[in-house]
């Protein structure tokens, strides 16, 4: 399997394990895939910029927790 395919699979697994809410998933798609600004996301979703920021930050924290567990497993299992 190519490194690109493995990276995509890892990313999908990570997002799945992060248990993001539907709103968090939409915010990440708008921000990371489509490069919308916080303000643009807020307008699209009908929420404040702060609500978008909080949703994105909460999603990042969940994703980081999954990555931290994976990193710990790598250190333990070599």
Secondary structure as the mmCIF struct_conf table of DSSP 4:
data_model
#
loop_
_struct_conf.conf_type_id
_struct_conf.id
_struct_conf.beg_label_comp_id
_struct_conf.beg_label_asym_id
_struct_conf.beg_label_seq_id
_struct_conf.end_label_comp_id
_struct_conf.end_label_asym_id
_struct_conf.end_label_seq_id
HELX_RH_AL_P HELX_RH_AL_P1 UNK A 3 UNK A 17
TURN_TY1_P TURN_TY1_P1 UNK A 18 UNK A 19
HELX_RH_AL_P HELX_RH_AL_P2 UNK A 22 UNK A 28
HELX_RH_PI_P HELX_RH_PI_P1 UNK A 29 UNK A 33
BEND BEND1 UNK A 34 UNK A 34
HELX_RH_AL_P HELX_RH_AL_P3 UNK A 38 UNK A 45
TURN_TY1_P TURN_TY1_P2 UNK A 46 UNK A 46
BEND BEND2 UNK A 47 UNK A 47
HELX_RH_AL_P HELX_RH_AL_P4 UNK A 49 UNK A 77
#
